[in-house]
Amino acid sequence: MKFLIDECLSPDLAHMARDRRFHESTHVTWLGLTSWKDWNIIRIAVDEDYVLVTNNAADFAKLYGLEELHPGLVCITASPEIMTLELQNRLFGLVLNDIAVDADLVNRVLEINADRDGVAIQRYEWPRSKF
C-alpha cells in the first residue's frame, strides 16, 4: 500500500507513512501536481495505485463514486477552528493504526473525523454496492 497525500494536508503525513513502512508514499507537491484539478489527482491515484489521503471529503467522494475500482480513499476532517498540523498528524497516525489491523481499502473509504467531542473512524464501501 502507498499513500498520495493531497496538497490540502501537510507533507509531514507522507513522511509519517514512509516511517511506518509505506515507503512509496508521497505528497502531491513532491510529484509536481500542485493546483491540479481533483479529477486529475484521482487519475494519478487510481492509475498508479495510491490510496488518496485528503480533507476534501465531499468533492473526492463524488469523484470516487464514479470509479468502478479504486485503491481506497482516506478522508481526514475536522472543523477549521481545531484543525492544526498536530491534529493532522494525530489523526493520520490513528488511520495508520487502523490500517495495521485491516489493510483492505480497495473500493472503500476510511473517514476520520475530529471535533471538540472526540474522534470517530468509519469505513464503508464506495461506490456503494448496487446489490
Summary of the structure (lengths in Angstrom):
residues: 131
radius of gyration: 13.6
end to end distance: 27.8
largest distance: 40.6
contacts: 386
relative contact order: 0.17
helix: 36%
strand: 24%
